[in-house]
Amino acid sequence: MKLKFIQKLTRRKVWPRTLLQIFFFGLVALLSVNHVLAEEGRAITWLEDSSLHGLCPFGGVVSLYQYITEGTFVQKIHESSFILMMIVVGMAIIFGPVFCGWMCPLGSIQEWFGKLGRKLFGKKRYNHFIPEKIDRWLRYLRYGMLVWVVYMTIQSGYLIFADIDPYHALFNFWTSEAAIGGMIVLAVTLVGSLFVERPWCKYACPFGALLGLTNLFSIFRIKRQESTCTLCRSCDTACPMNIKVSEKHVVRDHQCIRCLECTSEASCPIAATVDFVAGGK
């Protein structure tokens, strides 16, 4: 009995991901509260006053064209957004979209709501409400969102995404800065998370769409050893993005968020069968 308990603990080597998710969620929440307090003259002195727009790496993406052509930032975007964008994209080139699976607060809260949905509907039913054929096409909507947001921002010079941004609404719902559109999108996203794992990430997130492309060429990849795989499909069940890992040699799916839940350290019962390694064809 004791041995089985120890084995269960040692196999969950991706538990640091949960700690990082909580850390980044708490950090952004704290900085958001401090920003509101700063406007009232009651800021926490040892914290820098930072707006949510300055903490979002996607702000650097939508402001990139204006910065290159005019040397200025889109309204509400700060230099910190550019720095974060470069860090996150650089990490994605090496490791894939780890920002999505390990750091993004909006992704984390969807995942936490999903745990409730899994209890309500069970593991077999949850995250399988949308027919596979429809789901497959819906996943490309986020690329349309990416093109639309970037194009409209270039044309208007205005941060158009702020009006519907659920991330901004999540940390500003209690202030006057929260846009009605963002609040509606946030509500739909959280309710949808009770039925579908990470619905915003799968179908609408423009930054996730951009980072997802790095799955095609990132240095580190999730690789399945076919010689030791028993086709138990535990990796498929564990994947929040519904990727059929058991049918792949190397996971290059544009929806992978590098959460590592499919690996031998988390769900695969056979050691060194599904691993996160450098290279792999």
C-alpha contacts under 8 A as a table, 3 or more apart, distances in Angstrom:
res1	aa1	res2	aa2	distance
1	M	4	K	5.32
1	M	5	F	6.41
2	K	5	F	5.15
2	K	6	I	6.34
3	L	6	I	5.18
3	L	7	Q	6.18
4	K	7	Q	5.05
4	K	8	K	6.15
5	F	8	K	5.14
5	F	9	L	6.39
6	I	9	L	5.13
6	I	10	T	6.17
7	Q	10	T	5.19
7	Q	11	R	6.09
8	K	11	R	5.42
8	K	12	R	6.79
9	L	12	R	5.65
9	L	13	K	8.00
10	T	13	K	6.35
11	R	264	S	7.72
11	R	265	E	5.13
11	R	266	A	5.97
12	R	15	W	6.01
12	R	265	E	5.77
12	R	266	A	5.01
13	K	16	P	7.38
13	K	265	E	5.41
13	K	266	A	6.48
14	V	17	R	5.75
14	V	18	T	7.87
14	V	260	L	6.99
14	V	261	E	7.37
14	V	265	E	6.80
14	V	266	A	6.44
15	W	18	T	5.52
15	W	19	L	6.97
16	P	19	L	5.03
16	P	20	L	6.19
17	R	20	L	5.08
17	R	21	Q	6.11
17	R	102	W	5.58
17	R	259	C	7.65
18	T	21	Q	5.06
18	T	22	I	6.25
18	T	102	W	7.62
19	L	22	I	5.20
19	L	23	F	6.06
20	L	23	F	4.90
20	L	24	F	6.09
20	L	102	W	6.32
20	L	103	M	6.47
21	Q	24	F	5.44
21	Q	25	F	6.05
21	Q	102	W	5.67
21	Q	103	M	5.39
21	Q	104	C	7.30
21	Q	105	P	6.83
21	Q	108	S	6.14
22	I	25	F	5.16
22	I	26	G	5.97
23	F	26	G	5.20
23	F	27	L	6.00
24	F	27	L	4.92
24	F	28	V	6.10
24	F	103	M	5.92
24	F	104	C	7.33
24	F	105	P	6.49
25	F	28	V	5.43
25	F	29	A	6.16
25	F	103	M	7.79
25	F	104	C	7.59
25	F	105	P	4.83
25	F	108	S	7.66
26	G	29	A	5.05
26	G	30	L	6.02
27	L	30	L	5.13
27	L	31	L	6.20
28	V	31	L	5.15
28	V	32	S	5.98
28	V	52	L	7.76
28	V	55	L	7.82
28	V	105	P	7.76
28	V	171	F	7.85
29	A	32	S	5.07
29	A	33	V	6.22
29	A	171	F	6.17
30	L	33	V	5.22
30	L	34	N	6.12
31	L	34	N	4.94
31	L	35	H	6.12
31	L	47	L	7.49
31	L	48	E	7.86
31	L	49	D	7.17
31	L	50	S	6.46
31	L	51	S	7.64
31	L	52	L	7.96
32	S	35	H	5.14
32	S	36	V	6.61
32	S	50	S	7.37
32	S	51	S	6.59
32	S	52	L	6.37
32	S	171	F	6.39
32	S	172	N	7.44
33	V	36	V	5.28
33	V	37	L	6.26
34	N	37	L	4.91
34	N	38	A	6.01
34	N	43	A	5.44
34	N	44	I	6.19
34	N	47	L	7.43
34	N	49	D	6.54
34	N	50	S	7.96
35	H	38	A	5.03
35	H	39	E	6.55
35	H	43	A	7.04
35	H	49	D	5.31
35	H	50	S	5.94
35	H	51	S	6.05
36	V	39	E	5.29
36	V	40	E	6.70
36	V	43	A	7.77
37	L	40	E	5.06
37	L	41	G	6.19
37	L	42	R	4.85
37	L	43	A	4.68
37	L	44	I	7.64
38	A	41	G	4.85
38	A	42	R	5.39
38	A	43	A	4.17
38	A	44	I	7.72
38	A	49	D	6.69
39	E	42	R	7.52
39	E	43	A	7.74
40	E	43	A	7.58
43	A	47	L	7.79
43	A	49	D	7.60
44	I	47	L	5.64
45	T	48	E	7.56
50	S	54	G	6.30
50	S	55	L	7.17
51	S	54	G	5.33
51	S	55	L	6.70
52	L	55	L	5.00
52	L	56	C	6.41
52	L	168	H	6.60
53	H	56	C	5.36
53	H	59	G	6.59
53	H	76	K	6.41
53	H	77	I	5.89
53	H	78	H	7.31
53	H	81	S	7.31
53	H	168	H	7.79
54	G	57	P	7.84
54	G	59	G	7.45
54	G	76	K	7.75
54	G	77	I	5.98
54	G	78	H	5.18
54	G	79	E	7.36
54	G	80	S	5.52
54	G	81	S	5.12
55	L	80	S	6.82
55	L	81	S	6.07
55	L	84	L	7.49
56	C	59	G	5.71
56	C	60	G	7.84
56	C	81	S	5.75
56	C	84	L	7.25
56	C	85	M	7.93
57	P	60	G	5.55
57	P	61	V	7.17
57	P	81	S	4.85
57	P	82	F	6.58
57	P	83	I	7.65
57	P	84	L	4.90
57	P	85	M	4.23
57	P	86	M	7.98
57	P	88	V	7.25
58	F	61	V	5.05
58	F	62	V	6.57
58	F	81	S	7.16
58	F	85	M	6.48
58	F	207	F	5.91
59	G	62	V	5.45
59	G	63	S	6.15
59	G	77	I	5.97
59	G	81	S	5.53
59	G	82	F	7.30
59	G	85	M	7.79
60	G	63	S	5.18
60	G	64	L	5.86
60	G	77	I	7.32
60	G	79	E	7.93
60	G	81	S	4.86
60	G	82	F	4.37
60	G	83	I	7.81
60	G	84	L	7.71
60	G	85	M	5.65
61	V	64	L	5.27
61	V	82	F	7.61
61	V	85	M	6.96
61	V	150	V	7.82
62	V	65	Y	7.22
62	V	74	V	7.87
62	V	149	V	7.38
62	V	150	V	5.21
62	V	153	T	6.48
62	V	154	I	7.61
62	V	159	L	7.78
63	S	66	Q	5.56
63	S	67	Y	6.19
63	S	73	F	5.80
63	S	74	V	5.29
63	S	77	I	7.27
63	S	153	T	7.65
63	S	154	I	7.79
64	L	67	Y	5.16
64	L	68	I	6.20
64	L	73	F	7.89
65	Y	68	I	5.22
65	Y	69	T	6.13
65	Y	154	I	6.83
66	Q	69	T	5.20
66	Q	70	E	5.46
66	Q	71	G	6.64
66	Q	72	T	6.19
66	Q	73	F	6.36
66	Q	74	V	6.79
66	Q	154	I	6.86
66	Q	157	G	7.66
67	Y	70	E	5.44
67	Y	71	G	4.24
67	Y	72	T	4.78
67	Y	73	F	5.59
67	Y	74	V	7.92
68	I	71	G	5.68
68	I	72	T	8.00
73	F	76	K	7.90
73	F	77	I	5.91
73	F	78	H	6.84
73	F	79	E	7.91
74	V	77	I	5.55
74	V	153	T	7.94
74	V	157	G	5.77
74	V	158	Y	6.18
74	V	159	L	6.53
75	Q	157	G	7.15
75	Q	158	Y	5.91
75	Q	159	L	6.34
76	K	159	L	7.31
77	I	81	S	6.65
78	H	81	S	5.55
78	H	82	F	7.34
79	E	82	F	5.28
79	E	83	I	6.55
80	S	83	I	5.04
80	S	84	L	6.11
81	S	84	L	5.14
81	S	85	M	5.98
82	F	85	M	4.99
82	F	86	M	6.26
83	I	86	M	5.29
83	I	87	I	6.31
84	L	87	I	5.06
84	L	88	V	6.02
85	M	88	V	5.25
85	M	89	V	5.96
86	M	89	V	5.25
86	M	90	G	5.84
87	I	90	G	5.12
87	I	91	M	6.16
88	V	91	M	5.10
88	V	92	A	6.17
88	V	99	F	6.58
89	V	92	A	4.92
89	V	93	I	6.25
89	V	211	L	6.96
90	G	93	I	5.23
90	G	94	I	6.60
91	M	94	I	5.24
91	M	95	F	5.79
91	M	96	G	6.89
91	M	97	P	7.65
91	M	98	V	7.38
91	M	99	F	8.00
92	A	95	F	5.11
92	A	96	G	3.97
92	A	97	P	4.89
92	A	98	V	6.47
92	A	99	F	7.56
92	A	211	L	6.50
92	A	214	T	6.13
92	A	218	S	6.81
93	I	96	G	5.76
93	I	214	T	5.76
93	I	217	F	7.25
93	I	218	S	4.78
93	I	219	I	6.71
94	I	218	S	5.18
94	I	219	I	4.85
94	I	220	F	6.05
95	F	98	V	6.55
95	F	218	S	5.89
95	F	219	I	6.19
95	F	220	F	4.91
95	F	221	R	7.04
95	F	258	R	7.93
96	G	211	L	7.34
96	G	212	G	7.47
96	G	214	T	5.61
96	G	215	N	5.44
96	G	218	S	5.43
96	G	219	I	7.78
96	G	220	F	6.98
96	G	221	R	7.37
96	G	257	I	7.41
96	G	258	R	6.54
97	P	100	C	5.58
97	P	101	G	6.97
97	P	208	G	7.71
97	P	211	L	5.47
97	P	212	G	6.13
97	P	214	T	7.04
97	P	215	N	7.26
97	P	256	C	7.32
97	P	257	I	5.16
97	P	258	R	5.99
98	V	101	G	5.17
98	V	102	W	5.62
98	V	103	M	7.33
98	V	257	I	6.05
98	V	258	R	5.32
98	V	259	C	6.98
99	F	102	W	5.41
99	F	103	M	4.89
99	F	104	C	5.90
99	F	257	I	7.81
100	C	103	M	6.11
100	C	104	C	5.31
100	C	107	G	6.49
100	C	208	G	6.79
100	C	257	I	5.53
100	C	258	R	7.74
101	G	104	C	6.97
101	G	107	G	7.10
101	G	108	S	7.73
101	G	257	I	4.92
101	G	258	R	5.79
101	G	259	C	4.76
102	W	108	S	7.83
102	W	259	C	6.63
103	M	107	G	7.98
103	M	108	S	7.60
104	C	107	G	5.28
104	C	108	S	6.28
105	P	108	S	4.96
105	P	109	I	6.27
105	P	167	Y	7.71
106	L	109	I	5.40
106	L	110	Q	6.37
106	L	166	P	7.70
106	L	167	Y	5.74
106	L	170	L	7.66
107	G	110	Q	5.25
107	G	111	E	6.31
107	G	198	R	6.48
107	G	200	W	7.94
107	G	201	C	6.82
108	S	111	E	5.02
108	S	112	W	6.28
109	I	112	W	4.95
109	I	113	F	6.17
109	I	190	L	7.94
110	Q	113	F	5.15
110	Q	114	G	6.05
110	Q	189	T	7.49
110	Q	190	L	6.13
110	Q	193	S	5.59
110	Q	197	E	7.11
110	Q	198	R	5.29
110	Q	199	P	7.77
111	E	114	G	4.81
111	E	115	K	6.51
111	E	193	S	7.34
111	E	197	E	6.55
111	E	198	R	6.15
112	W	115	K	5.25
112	W	116	L	7.07
113	F	116	L	5.33
113	F	117	G	6.50
113	F	190	L	6.74
113	F	193	S	5.81
113	F	194	L	5.96
114	G	117	G	4.80
114	G	118	R	6.06
114	G	193	S	5.22
114	G	194	L	5.18
114	G	195	F	7.28
114	G	196	V	7.20
114	G	197	E	5.71
114	G	198	R	7.50
115	K	118	R	5.08
115	K	119	K	6.46
115	K	194	L	7.88
116	L	119	K	5.17
116	L	120	L	6.28
116	L	194	L	6.57
117	G	120	L	4.99
117	G	121	F	6.11
117	G	122	G	7.76
117	G	126	Y	6.63
117	G	193	S	7.12
117	G	194	L	4.08
117	G	195	F	5.92
118	R	121	F	5.42
118	R	122	G	5.00
118	R	123	K	5.56
118	R	126	Y	5.44
118	R	194	L	7.44
119	K	122	G	5.40
119	K	123	K	7.56
121	F	124	K	7.86
121	F	125	R	5.74
121	F	126	Y	5.47
122	G	125	R	5.62
122	G	126	Y	5.85
123	K	126	Y	5.43
124	K	128	H	7.56
125	R	128	H	5.65
125	R	129	F	6.93
126	Y	129	F	6.83
126	Y	195	F	5.86
126	Y	196	V	6.69
127	N	130	I	7.74
127	N	195	F	5.79
127	N	196	V	4.32
127	N	197	E	5.56
127	N	240	P	7.90
127	N	242	N	7.93
128	H	131	P	7.10
128	H	132	E	7.96
128	H	195	F	7.95
128	H	196	V	7.10
129	F	195	F	6.86
129	F	196	V	7.20
130	I	134	I	6.84
130	I	135	D	5.99
131	P	134	I	5.49
131	P	135	D	6.03
132	E	135	D	4.93
132	E	136	R	6.00
133	K	136	R	5.36
133	K	137	W	6.98
134	I	137	W	5.55
134	I	138	L	6.26
135	D	138	L	5.02
135	D	139	R	6.38
136	R	139	R	5.71
136	R	140	Y	7.76
137	W	140	Y	5.78
137	W	141	L	7.57
138	L	141	L	5.51
138	L	203	Y	5.92
139	R	142	R	6.56
139	R	202	K	5.61
139	R	203	Y	4.75
139	R	204	A	7.85
140	Y	143	Y	5.55
140	Y	144	G	7.06
140	Y	203	Y	6.80
141	L	144	G	5.14
141	L	145	M	6.32
141	L	203	Y	5.60
141	L	204	A	6.06
142	R	145	M	4.77
142	R	146	L	6.13
142	R	202	K	7.47
142	R	203	Y	5.24
142	R	204	A	4.11
142	R	205	C	5.45
142	R	206	P	5.39
142	R	208	G	7.89
142	R	209	A	5.87
143	Y	146	L	4.94
143	Y	147	V	6.29
143	Y	204	A	7.85
143	Y	206	P	6.36
143	Y	209	A	5.71
143	Y	210	L	7.81
144	G	147	V	5.23
144	G	148	W	6.06
145	M	148	W	5.11
145	M	149	V	6.01
145	M	204	A	6.38
145	M	205	C	7.30
145	M	206	P	5.63
146	L	149	V	5.36
146	L	150	V	6.18
146	L	205	C	7.64
146	L	206	P	4.25
146	L	207	F	7.10
146	L	209	A	7.01
146	L	210	L	7.62
147	V	150	V	5.38
147	V	151	Y	5.96
148	W	151	Y	5.21
148	W	152	M	5.96
149	V	152	M	5.32
149	V	153	T	6.03
149	V	160	I	6.77
149	V	161	F	6.23
149	V	206	P	7.86
150	V	153	T	5.19
150	V	154	I	6.18
151	Y	154	I	5.17
151	Y	155	Q	6.20
152	M	155	Q	5.08
152	M	156	S	5.97
152	M	157	G	7.96
152	M	160	I	6.78
153	T	156	S	5.29
153	T	157	G	5.24
153	T	158	Y	5.44
153	T	159	L	5.73
153	T	160	I	5.88
154	I	157	G	5.46
154	I	158	Y	7.81
159	L	162	A	5.77
160	I	163	D	6.04
160	I	164	I	7.97
161	F	164	I	5.62
161	F	165	D	5.72
162	A	165	D	5.05
162	A	168	H	7.24
162	A	179	A	7.56
162	A	182	G	7.44
163	D	179	A	5.55
163	D	180	I	7.48
163	D	181	G	5.68
163	D	182	G	5.79
164	I	179	A	7.02
164	I	180	I	7.77
164	I	181	G	4.69
164	I	182	G	3.88
164	I	183	M	7.58
164	I	184	I	7.96
164	I	185	V	6.46
165	D	168	H	5.54
165	D	169	A	6.43
165	D	181	G	7.66
165	D	182	G	4.80
165	D	185	V	7.35
165	D	186	L	7.82
166	P	169	A	4.88
166	P	170	L	5.90
166	P	182	G	4.88
166	P	183	M	6.47
166	P	185	V	5.75
166	P	186	L	4.52
167	Y	170	L	5.14
167	Y	171	F	6.82
167	Y	186	L	7.58
168	H	171	F	5.64
168	H	172	N	6.06
168	H	178	A	7.01
168	H	182	G	7.29
169	A	172	N	4.92
169	A	173	F	5.12
169	A	178	A	5.16
169	A	179	A	6.84
169	A	182	G	5.38
169	A	183	M	5.49
169	A	186	L	6.75
170	L	173	F	5.79
170	L	183	M	7.67
170	L	186	L	6.82
171	F	174	W	7.84
172	N	175	T	5.30
172	N	176	S	7.69
172	N	177	E	6.36
172	N	178	A	5.27
173	F	176	S	7.79
173	F	177	E	7.83
173	F	178	A	5.39
173	F	183	M	6.96
174	W	178	A	7.57
175	T	178	A	6.12
176	S	179	A	7.93
178	A	182	G	6.88
178	A	183	M	6.90
179	A	182	G	5.17
179	A	183	M	6.29
180	I	183	M	5.08
180	I	184	I	6.27
181	G	184	I	5.18
181	G	185	V	6.24
182	G	185	V	5.11
182	G	186	L	6.01
183	M	186	L	5.05
183	M	187	A	6.13
184	I	187	A	5.15
184	I	188	V	6.22
185	V	188	V	5.15
185	V	189	T	6.03
186	L	189	T	5.00
186	L	190	L	6.17
187	A	190	L	5.29
187	A	191	V	6.14
188	V	191	V	5.27
188	V	192	G	5.81
189	T	192	G	5.00
189	T	193	S	6.10
189	T	199	P	6.39
189	T	200	W	6.03
190	L	193	S	5.02
190	L	194	L	7.04
191	V	194	L	5.56
191	V	195	F	7.60
192	G	195	F	5.47
192	G	196	V	5.94
192	G	199	P	6.39
193	S	196	V	4.97
193	S	197	E	5.49
193	S	198	R	5.84
193	S	199	P	6.07
194	L	197	E	7.48
196	V	199	P	5.74
197	E	240	P	5.77
197	E	241	M	6.98
198	R	201	C	5.30
198	R	202	K	6.25
198	R	240	P	7.44
198	R	241	M	7.67
199	P	202	K	5.12
199	P	203	Y	5.96
199	P	204	A	7.63
200	W	203	Y	5.48
200	W	204	A	5.05
200	W	205	C	5.67
201	C	204	A	6.11
201	C	205	C	5.11
201	C	208	G	6.34
202	K	205	C	7.10
202	K	241	M	7.14
202	K	255	Q	6.90
205	C	208	G	5.20
205	C	209	A	6.30
206	P	209	A	5.01
206	P	210	L	6.50
207	F	210	L	5.13
207	F	211	L	6.25
208	G	211	L	5.10
208	G	212	G	5.73
209	A	212	G	5.08
209	A	213	L	6.79
209	A	254	H	7.71
209	A	255	Q	7.95
210	L	213	L	5.69
210	L	214	T	7.71
211	L	214	T	5.61
211	L	215	N	7.77
212	G	215	N	5.68
212	G	253	D	7.91
212	G	254	H	4.58
212	G	255	Q	5.80
212	G	256	C	6.83
212	G	257	I	7.42
213	L	216	L	5.86
213	L	217	F	7.95
213	L	254	H	5.57
214	T	217	F	5.51
214	T	218	S	5.44
214	T	254	H	7.63
215	N	218	S	5.57
215	N	221	R	7.63
215	N	251	V	7.74
215	N	252	R	4.99
215	N	253	D	6.36
215	N	254	H	5.72
215	N	256	C	7.12
216	L	252	R	5.15
216	L	253	D	7.30
216	L	254	H	7.13
217	F	252	R	7.91
218	S	221	R	6.70
219	I	278	A	5.52
219	I	279	G	5.78
220	F	276	F	6.54
220	F	277	V	5.23
220	F	278	A	4.06
220	F	279	G	6.01
221	R	250	V	6.87
221	R	251	V	6.68
221	R	252	R	7.61
221	R	276	F	5.45
221	R	277	V	5.52
221	R	278	A	6.08
221	R	279	G	6.71
221	R	280	G	7.23
222	I	250	V	5.87
222	I	251	V	5.45
222	I	258	R	7.94
222	I	260	L	7.90
222	I	263	T	7.79
222	I	274	V	6.79
222	I	275	D	5.53
222	I	276	F	4.39
222	I	277	V	6.32
223	K	249	H	5.81
223	K	250	V	4.44
223	K	251	V	6.33
223	K	273	T	7.88
223	K	274	V	5.62
223	K	275	D	5.41
223	K	276	F	6.26
223	K	277	V	6.87
223	K	280	G	6.94
224	R	229	C	7.47
224	R	245	V	7.68
224	R	246	S	7.56
224	R	248	K	6.90
224	R	249	H	5.05
224	R	250	V	6.23
224	R	273	T	5.55
224	R	274	V	4.41
224	R	275	D	6.56
225	Q	228	T	5.86
225	Q	229	C	6.17
225	Q	249	H	6.90
225	Q	272	A	7.67
225	Q	273	T	4.90
225	Q	274	V	6.38
226	E	229	C	5.06
226	E	249	H	6.98
226	E	273	T	7.61
228	T	270	I	7.34
228	T	273	T	6.07
229	C	232	C	7.85
229	C	270	I	7.28
229	C	273	T	6.18
231	L	246	S	6.21
233	R	236	D	5.11
233	R	237	T	6.47
233	R	245	V	7.86
233	R	246	S	5.83
234	S	237	T	5.16
234	S	238	A	6.19
234	S	262	C	7.35
234	S	267	S	6.14
234	S	268	C	5.80
234	S	269	P	7.80
235	C	238	A	5.12
235	C	239	C	6.21
235	C	244	K	7.70
235	C	245	V	6.07
235	C	246	S	6.63
235	C	261	E	7.45
235	C	262	C	4.23
235	C	263	T	6.86
235	C	267	S	6.15
235	C	268	C	5.82
236	D	239	C	5.38
236	D	242	N	6.61
236	D	243	I	6.26
236	D	244	K	5.05
236	D	245	V	5.55
236	D	246	S	6.40
236	D	262	C	7.02
237	T	240	P	7.93
237	T	242	N	7.53
238	A	261	E	5.87
238	A	262	C	5.55
238	A	267	S	6.66
239	C	242	N	5.45
239	C	243	I	6.17
239	C	245	V	8.00
239	C	261	E	6.24
239	C	262	C	5.81
240	P	243	I	7.83
241	M	255	Q	6.48
241	M	256	C	6.64
241	M	257	I	7.86
243	I	253	D	7.42
243	I	255	Q	7.77
243	I	256	C	7.43
244	K	247	E	5.72
244	K	248	K	7.16
245	V	248	K	5.31
245	V	249	H	7.93
245	V	251	V	6.73
245	V	262	C	7.59
246	S	249	H	8.00
248	K	251	V	6.10
249	H	281	K	7.93
250	V	280	G	6.77
250	V	281	K	6.70
251	V	256	C	7.70
252	R	256	C	7.47
253	D	256	C	5.67
256	C	259	C	7.92
259	C	262	C	8.00
260	L	263	T	5.48
260	L	266	A	7.25
260	L	276	F	7.43
261	E	265	E	7.94
261	E	266	A	5.38
261	E	267	S	6.31
262	C	266	A	6.34
262	C	267	S	5.53
262	C	268	C	6.34
262	C	274	V	7.02
263	T	266	A	5.41
263	T	267	S	5.92
263	T	268	C	5.62
263	T	273	T	7.57
263	T	274	V	4.63
263	T	275	D	5.40
263	T	276	F	7.31
264	S	267	S	5.72
264	S	268	C	4.28
264	S	269	P	6.25
264	S	270	I	6.23
264	S	271	A	5.42
264	S	272	A	6.03
264	S	273	T	6.13
264	S	274	V	5.25
264	S	275	D	6.37
265	E	268	C	7.13
265	E	271	A	7.60
265	E	275	D	7.95
268	C	271	A	7.37
268	C	273	T	7.30
268	C	274	V	6.73
270	I	273	T	5.83
271	A	274	V	7.78
272	A	275	D	6.06
277	V	280	G	7.66
